[in-house]
Structures are given as structure tokens and as C-alpha cells.
Amino acid sequence: MLVGFAGASSTGILASSETNDFDSLIDGITISVNEPSTEAVSVTVEQSSSSVVSQLKLFAEQYNKLQDKIDELAFFNETDNSTGVLFGSSSVLRIQFDLSNTITSRHFGAGSIQSLGEVGLSLNSEGRLIFDESRFQDKYDADRRAVEQFFAQDGFGVAQKLFDTVEGLAGVTGSVLVSRVESLQLTIDSNASRVTALSERLNTERERLLLQFFRLEGTISQLQGNLSALSQIQALTPLTSTRN
């Protein structure tokens, strides 16, 4: 494939690929060739927010699914005072607080935009994340660079802050959930050890009681034999005589 710029004096460069896709000609862009052409084909590349919008929608959707699951497991029913298995869990409260705090806080150091609300992401009265696409698009069209900087600024971008928050809550090392799982596992292991020790004690006590039972059986059998022998004893005829 011959690649060049329209109106350029040079003939361009010759590019080849083992497939119909060329992904190293322009950074971040893959060009697919559908069929050969004897005429020049112009390719126009424009900025689009569609991929960002889809990711923000997905983020809001997943956040709300998490909240739905928390409501399912940590509920409190005022009618019958029933509760979910995670009701009152400090880990659940920590997850809700840290996530909502990151979403609603102001973030400095990443340009002119300082909150997710400015790009259309906000929590409603029920704690669900709402994405206002039109508000995001207005901000994106007005200053695309500011939006990119807000999300992707090294060290200060909100994407990194959200990642750090999630890692602190559910990461593989030292996170809230991992620490909670390890604590629960220690409790399970401790209870299992106690159950094993109690089972051994119960087995020992069972053997002792069985031995005692067998001994009592033997004693009762001997007593029954003695009673049977005693019952067969008859009174002796007096050894006396009568004189006329």
C-alpha cells in the first residue's frame, strides 16, 4: 500500500502488512484495506467522544450494580426487623464511603475541570450514579483537552484516583476486602481447630463411657447371677427329734 499526503510533491511511502490491517502507520489508528484501488483514497481522521461516552456509561452501570448488590446483602427491614447477611459490616460501609467520596469530591491538579459533576457524572438521592451525556458532550466540545487532562493527567487524573480507590478496597494486596477475607479465614481456621479438638475430646469421652458401660454390664450380670443363686437356696430341715 502506498501512503502519502494529498498534494504532496513526494510519492509517499510503501507500507506492507501480512493482513489487511495497518496499525503502525498512525499512532492510535488502525487502517483496514478492503479492496485494491487504482485511484487515490483519502482518509479523514476526526476526534470522537463515542469511546469515552461508552466507558462512562459502563462505569455508571457497574457502579449501580454494585450498589444494588450491597442493598441486597446489607438491607434492614423496619417491618419485621430482618437484616441482610452483611448488615452493619464495616467493610461494606467503607466501600460505600470511599467510592462516593471519590465521585463527589473535587479533584485538583488536573486542569480546569475539578469534579465529575462537570462532565456529567453525579449521584442522585438514592445513591445511584447518573451520567448526563449531553452535559459531557457540551464540555467535551467546548474543551476536549481539558476533559482528557481531567481524566488522564499523570498523578492527578480522576481515572487514576478511581483506580487507586478501587485497589484500596478490592486489590489483591492489603485491600479492605482481602484483609477481611484473611480475617474471616483465620476465624474459620480457628473454629475448625476447636471443632477438631472438641471432636477428639468427645471421642475420648465416648470411649471412656463405653468402657464404663461394659463394666457396669458385667457387674449387673454378676449381680443377676448371684441373685439367681440366692433364690435357689432352700431352708434346711431342723435336726431335732421328738421323744414319746
ROLUM-623327 format. One record per residue (C-alpha): chain; x, y, z. Coordinates in steps of 0.25 Angstrom, whole numbers. Layout:
// ROLUM-623327
@chain:A&x:X&y:Y&z:Z $
...
// end
This chain:
// ROLUM-623327
@chain:A&x:0&y:0&z:0 $
@chain:A&x:5&y:14&z:-4 $
@chain:A&x:3&y:24&z:7 $
@chain:A&x:5&y:39&z:5 $
@chain:A&x:-2&y:53&z:7 $
@chain:A&x:-11&y:59&z:-3 $
@chain:A&x:-4&y:70&z:-11 $
@chain:A&x:10&y:66&z:-6 $
@chain:A&x:21&y:66&z:-16 $
@chain:A&x:27&y:53&z:-11 $
@chain:A&x:21&y:40&z:-16 $
@chain:A&x:19&y:35&z:-2 $
@chain:A&x:24&y:22&z:5 $
@chain:A&x:21&y:8&z:2 $
@chain:A&x:15&y:0&z:14 $
@chain:A&x:12&y:-15&z:15 $
@chain:A&x:5&y:-24&z:24 $
@chain:A&x:2&y:-39&z:25 $
@chain:A&x:-12&y:-36&z:28 $
@chain:A&x:-22&y:-25&z:22 $
@chain:A&x:-20&y:-17&z:35 $
@chain:A&x:-9&y:-6&z:37 $
@chain:A&x:-7&y:-1&z:51 $
@chain:A&x:7&y:5&z:51 $
@chain:A&x:5&y:16&z:41 $
@chain:A&x:-2&y:26&z:50 $
@chain:A&x:-1&y:25&z:65 $
@chain:A&x:-14&y:20&z:71 $
@chain:A&x:-21&y:17&z:58 $
@chain:A&x:-23&y:4&z:50 $
@chain:A&x:-25&y:5&z:35 $
@chain:A&x:-33&y:-7&z:29 $
@chain:A&x:-31&y:-9&z:14 $
@chain:A&x:-44&y:-15&z:8 $
@chain:A&x:-40&y:-16&z:-7 $
@chain:A&x:-29&y:-11&z:-17 $
@chain:A&x:-31&y:3&z:-24 $
@chain:A&x:-24&y:9&z:-35 $
@chain:A&x:-29&y:23&z:-31 $
@chain:A&x:-24&y:30&z:-18 $
@chain:A&x:-33&y:28&z:-6 $
@chain:A&x:-34&y:40&z:4 $
@chain:A&x:-35&y:36&z:19 $
@chain:A&x:-40&y:47&z:29 $
@chain:A&x:-38&y:45&z:44 $
@chain:A&x:-46&y:53&z:53 $
@chain:A&x:-47&y:53&z:69 $
@chain:A&x:-59&y:46&z:74 $
@chain:A&x:-64&y:45&z:88 $
@chain:A&x:-72&y:32&z:86 $
@chain:A&x:-62&y:22&z:92 $
@chain:A&x:-61&y:31&z:105 $
@chain:A&x:-76&y:32&z:106 $
@chain:A&x:-78&y:17&z:105 $
@chain:A&x:-67&y:15&z:116 $
@chain:A&x:-74&y:26&z:125 $
@chain:A&x:-88&y:19&z:123 $
@chain:A&x:-81&y:6&z:126 $
@chain:A&x:-75&y:12&z:139 $
@chain:A&x:-88&y:17&z:144 $
@chain:A&x:-95&y:4&z:140 $
@chain:A&x:-85&y:-5&z:148 $
@chain:A&x:-85&y:5&z:160 $
@chain:A&x:-100&y:4&z:161 $
@chain:A&x:-100&y:-11&z:160 $
@chain:A&x:-90&y:-11&z:172 $
@chain:A&x:-100&y:-2&z:180 $
@chain:A&x:-111&y:-12&z:176 $
@chain:A&x:-103&y:-24&z:181 $
@chain:A&x:-100&y:-16&z:194 $
@chain:A&x:-115&y:-13&z:196 $
@chain:A&x:-118&y:-28&z:194 $
@chain:A&x:-108&y:-33&z:205 $
@chain:A&x:-108&y:-21&z:215 $
@chain:A&x:-122&y:-18&z:216 $
@chain:A&x:-130&y:-15&z:228 $
@chain:A&x:-145&y:-17&z:228 $
@chain:A&x:-153&y:-8&z:238 $
@chain:A&x:-165&y:-16&z:237 $
@chain:A&x:-160&y:-29&z:243 $
@chain:A&x:-146&y:-25&z:247 $
@chain:A&x:-140&y:-35&z:237 $
@chain:A&x:-126&y:-32&z:232 $
@chain:A&x:-116&y:-36&z:221 $
@chain:A&x:-104&y:-44&z:224 $
@chain:A&x:-95&y:-32&z:222 $
@chain:A&x:-104&y:-22&z:230 $
@chain:A&x:-95&y:-14&z:239 $
@chain:A&x:-82&y:-19&z:232 $
@chain:A&x:-71&y:-9&z:234 $
@chain:A&x:-65&y:-13&z:221 $
@chain:A&x:-78&y:-10&z:213 $
@chain:A&x:-79&y:4&z:220 $
@chain:A&x:-64&y:6&z:216 $
@chain:A&x:-67&y:3&z:201 $
@chain:A&x:-79&y:12&z:200 $
@chain:A&x:-72&y:23&z:207 $
@chain:A&x:-59&y:23&z:199 $
@chain:A&x:-66&y:21&z:185 $
@chain:A&x:-76&y:32&z:188 $
@chain:A&x:-65&y:41&z:193 $
@chain:A&x:-56&y:39&z:181 $
@chain:A&x:-68&y:42&z:172 $
@chain:A&x:-73&y:54&z:179 $
@chain:A&x:-60&y:61&z:183 $
@chain:A&x:-53&y:72&z:176 $
@chain:A&x:-40&y:68&z:169 $
@chain:A&x:-29&y:78&z:168 $
@chain:A&x:-17&y:78&z:159 $
@chain:A&x:-23&y:72&z:146 $
@chain:A&x:-26&y:85&z:139 $
@chain:A&x:-39&y:94&z:139 $
@chain:A&x:-49&y:83&z:142 $
@chain:A&x:-49&y:79&z:156 $
@chain:A&x:-61&y:70&z:158 $
@chain:A&x:-68&y:58&z:151 $
@chain:A&x:-81&y:66&z:152 $
@chain:A&x:-75&y:76&z:142 $
@chain:A&x:-74&y:64&z:132 $
@chain:A&x:-88&y:59&z:135 $
@chain:A&x:-86&y:48&z:146 $
@chain:A&x:-93&y:51&z:159 $
@chain:A&x:-100&y:43&z:170 $
@chain:A&x:-115&y:44&z:171 $
@chain:A&x:-123&y:44&z:184 $
@chain:A&x:-123&y:29&z:184 $
@chain:A&x:-108&y:28&z:183 $
@chain:A&x:-108&y:23&z:169 $
@chain:A&x:-99&y:29&z:158 $
@chain:A&x:-105&y:37&z:147 $
@chain:A&x:-98&y:40&z:134 $
@chain:A&x:-103&y:52&z:127 $
@chain:A&x:-98&y:50&z:113 $
@chain:A&x:-102&y:64&z:107 $
@chain:A&x:-94&y:71&z:119 $
@chain:A&x:-82&y:63&z:116 $
@chain:A&x:-83&y:65&z:101 $
@chain:A&x:-84&y:80&z:103 $
@chain:A&x:-72&y:80&z:112 $
@chain:A&x:-64&y:71&z:102 $
@chain:A&x:-68&y:80&z:90 $
@chain:A&x:-64&y:93&z:98 $
@chain:A&x:-50&y:88&z:103 $
@chain:A&x:-47&y:74&z:99 $
@chain:A&x:-33&y:76&z:104 $
@chain:A&x:-38&y:79&z:118 $
@chain:A&x:-46&y:67&z:118 $
@chain:A&x:-35&y:58&z:114 $
@chain:A&x:-26&y:65&z:125 $
@chain:A&x:-36&y:63&z:136 $
@chain:A&x:-37&y:48&z:134 $
@chain:A&x:-23&y:45&z:129 $
@chain:A&x:-13&y:55&z:136 $
@chain:A&x:-2&y:47&z:142 $
@chain:A&x:-3&y:46&z:157 $
@chain:A&x:-15&y:55&z:157 $
@chain:A&x:-25&y:50&z:147 $
@chain:A&x:-38&y:45&z:153 $
@chain:A&x:-37&y:32&z:146 $
@chain:A&x:-24&y:29&z:154 $
@chain:A&x:-31&y:33&z:167 $
@chain:A&x:-43&y:24&z:164 $
@chain:A&x:-33&y:13&z:161 $
@chain:A&x:-25&y:15&z:174 $
@chain:A&x:-39&y:15&z:182 $
@chain:A&x:-43&y:2&z:176 $
@chain:A&x:-29&y:-4&z:178 $
@chain:A&x:-30&y:0&z:193 $
@chain:A&x:-44&y:-6&z:194 $
@chain:A&x:-42&y:-19&z:186 $
@chain:A&x:-28&y:-20&z:181 $
@chain:A&x:-20&y:-33&z:182 $
@chain:A&x:-11&y:-28&z:193 $
@chain:A&x:-15&y:-21&z:206 $
@chain:A&x:-28&y:-16&z:202 $
@chain:A&x:-41&y:-15&z:211 $
@chain:A&x:-47&y:-28&z:205 $
@chain:A&x:-35&y:-36&z:204 $
@chain:A&x:-32&y:-33&z:219 $
@chain:A&x:-46&y:-36&z:222 $
@chain:A&x:-45&y:-49&z:215 $
@chain:A&x:-32&y:-53&z:222 $
@chain:A&x:-38&y:-49&z:236 $
@chain:A&x:-50&y:-58&z:233 $
@chain:A&x:-41&y:-69&z:228 $
@chain:A&x:-33&y:-68&z:241 $
@chain:A&x:-46&y:-69&z:249 $
@chain:A&x:-51&y:-81&z:241 $
@chain:A&x:-37&y:-88&z:243 $
@chain:A&x:-38&y:-85&z:258 $
@chain:A&x:-52&y:-91&z:259 $
@chain:A&x:-48&y:-103&z:251 $
@chain:A&x:-37&y:-105&z:260 $
@chain:A&x:-46&y:-104&z:272 $
@chain:A&x:-56&y:-114&z:265 $
@chain:A&x:-45&y:-124&z:263 $
@chain:A&x:-40&y:-123&z:278 $
@chain:A&x:-55&y:-124&z:283 $
@chain:A&x:-57&y:-136&z:274 $
@chain:A&x:-45&y:-143&z:279 $
@chain:A&x:-49&y:-140&z:294 $
@chain:A&x:-63&y:-145&z:290 $
@chain:A&x:-57&y:-158&z:285 $
@chain:A&x:-49&y:-160&z:297 $
@chain:A&x:-61&y:-157&z:306 $
@chain:A&x:-69&y:-167&z:297 $
@chain:A&x:-59&y:-178&z:299 $
@chain:A&x:-58&y:-176&z:314 $
@chain:A&x:-73&y:-176&z:315 $
@chain:A&x:-74&y:-189&z:307 $
@chain:A&x:-63&y:-196&z:315 $
@chain:A&x:-71&y:-191&z:328 $
@chain:A&x:-84&y:-197&z:322 $
@chain:A&x:-77&y:-210&z:318 $
@chain:A&x:-72&y:-211&z:333 $
@chain:A&x:-86&y:-208&z:338 $
@chain:A&x:-92&y:-218&z:329 $
@chain:A&x:-82&y:-228&z:335 $
@chain:A&x:-85&y:-224&z:349 $
@chain:A&x:-100&y:-225&z:347 $
@chain:A&x:-98&y:-239&z:340 $
@chain:A&x:-91&y:-244&z:353 $
@chain:A&x:-101&y:-238&z:362 $
@chain:A&x:-112&y:-245&z:354 $
@chain:A&x:-105&y:-258&z:355 $
@chain:A&x:-103&y:-256&z:370 $
@chain:A&x:-118&y:-253&z:372 $
@chain:A&x:-122&y:-265&z:364 $
@chain:A&x:-113&y:-274&z:373 $
@chain:A&x:-119&y:-268&z:385 $
@chain:A&x:-133&y:-270&z:380 $
@chain:A&x:-129&y:-285&z:379 $
@chain:A&x:-125&y:-286&z:394 $
@chain:A&x:-136&y:-294&z:402 $
@chain:A&x:-138&y:-295&z:417 $
@chain:A&x:-131&y:-307&z:424 $
@chain:A&x:-140&y:-317&z:432 $
@chain:A&x:-137&y:-315&z:447 $
@chain:A&x:-128&y:-327&z:452 $
@chain:A&x:-137&y:-329&z:464 $
@chain:A&x:-145&y:-342&z:469 $
@chain:A&x:-158&y:-344&z:477 $
@chain:A&x:-158&y:-353&z:489 $
@chain:A&x:-170&y:-361&z:494 $
// end
